[in-house]
């Protein structure tokens, strides 16, 4: 059995730092990040950096750079007030995250995941549910971005969150929604 921490949308590595403070022992750590300005920060943690955007497919897509903390999104429906006013975009490599999980791990592994992928969590998690790779994840810390997506209404968002709670029970921690205090232990805003 492997012990694994996956940070999807690692940014500068604050979740990795907190994870290392909270969880002792030998953990393999994978940091998914596409923003080049974040790479030098992540290298400080001696982790496996995957320089690809978490997605539902392997290939390339357009990444829209945001205005805060070097964030950005693959989503085309993200509210423009949260994006860089100059509309900076660039092409990035994407990875079929569900496929990557299935090819690299087993259900016997202990996997803790933090996901902050600026709106893509809806598509990625739904594919993980369809492919049964969400069942590989023992604990999920997730931030959803319904407040800034034009194509996700409140009912869709609540349904998504309730589905996660039903599937993961007490092992899912959602920003400002479910077990928020535990979420904050790992992911400080």
N, C-alpha and C positions, 0 to 999 in steps of 0.2 A: 504494500500500500504506500502510495506517494502522498505527501502532504504538499498542497499547492495553493498559492494565493494568486489570483488573476485580477489585475487592475485594468479594466477596460475603460479607456479614456483617462490615462494616467496623469496627463498634464505634467506638472513639475514633480510629482511623486509624494505629495502630502499624505495620501492614503497609505502608501508603502511605508513611510516613516512611522505612522501611527500603528500600522499592522505589526511592524517589527517591535514596537514597544508593548503591544498587547499580547502577542502570541510568541511564545518561546519555542525553541527547538529548530530542527532543520526543515525549512520550508523552501520549496522551489517557488520563485516569484517571476511572473510574466507580466510585463507592462506593455500595453497596447497604446501607442501614441503616434500621430502623424505630424504634429507640429514640430518642425526642426528646432525651433528655439527652446523646446523642452528637453531635447535629447541629452544635453550636457548635465542638466539637473538630475535626470534619471540615472545617468552613468555613475553618480555618486553612491548609489545604493547597491551596486553589484547585482543587478537583476538581468533577466533575459528581456531585452527590449525588442518588441515586435513593431516595426515601423510601418504599420498598415492600419487602415481604418476598420474597425469592427463593423461588419455588414452581414447581409444575407447571401452574398455572392463573392466569389473570387473575381478579381479583375481590376478595373480602374473606375474612378468616379470623381466628380468635382466637389472639392472641399471649400466651403465658404468660411472665411476667417472672421471670428468675432471680435468684439471690442474689449473684453475683459479676460484677464488671466490666460491669454493665448488660446482661448477656446475657439471652437468652430463646429461646423456640422456638415453632414452629407445631405440633410433634409432640404428639400426645395421649398417647403412650406413654412420654414421658420420665419417668424415675424421680423421684418427688416429693421425694426428699431433696436433689436438685439445684435445685429450684425455690424460689421465694420462699415462706417459711412462711405468709404471709398469702394466698397463692393469687391474687395480682394478675394479672388478665388484661384485655386490651382488644382491640378490633377494629382490624385493620390492613389496608391495601391489599396485595394480592399481585400478583406479576407472573409470567407464564409465561416463565421465564428462557430456555428453549430457543427459544421463538418470538422473544423480544427479540434474542437472538444472531443468529438467521437474518435478521431484519428490519433489523438495523443494521450487519452486518459481512459480509465475504466470506472464503472460505478463503485468499485471498491476503494478508489482513491478518495482522500479527504480534500475537498475543494471548497475554498472560500473565495467569493468573488465580489468585487466592488465594481459597479457599472455607473458611469456618468458620461454618456455618449451623445448628449445634446439633442435628444429627440429620436435617435435611431433605436433606442431601447424598445420601442413598441414593436417594430418589425423584427428585430433580432430575438427578443424574448419569445414572441409568438412563433417564430421558426424553431426555436429551441424546444418549445412545447410540442409542436408538430413532430419534430424529429426525435423526441424523447431525450434530448441532451440536457434539458433543464434538470432532469432527475439525477444527473451527475453532480450537480451543485449542492453542497451540504448547507451553506449559508450564503445568502445574497443580500448585499447592501446596494440599494439602487436609488438613484434620483431620477424622477420623471420630469418631463419638460412640457406638460400639457398647456401651461400658461402662455407659451410663446409659439405654439404650433397652430396654424390655420386649419389643418385637416384633422385635428383631434379635438372632438367636443367633450364636454364634461361627462356625458354618459359613457362614451367610449373609454375615457380615462378611468372612471370608477369601475367599469367592467373589467378592464385590464388589471387594475390593482386587486380587485376582489378575486379574480382568477389566480393571481400570484399567491394571495393569502390562502386560498383553498388548496392549492398544490403544495405550498411550502410551509404552511402553518407558522409556527413560532420561529422559523429559520429564515424569514425574510424581514428586512429592515428598510423602511421607506422614509425618505426625507419628508417631513411634515405630514405624514399620513398614518403610518403604522409602525409602532415600536421606534418612534423617532429618537428617543434618548439613546437607545443602543446604536442606531444609525450614527448619531453624533460622536459616539466613542471612537469610531473609525474615520468618519468623514466630517471634518470640522468646516463649517461655513463661516 
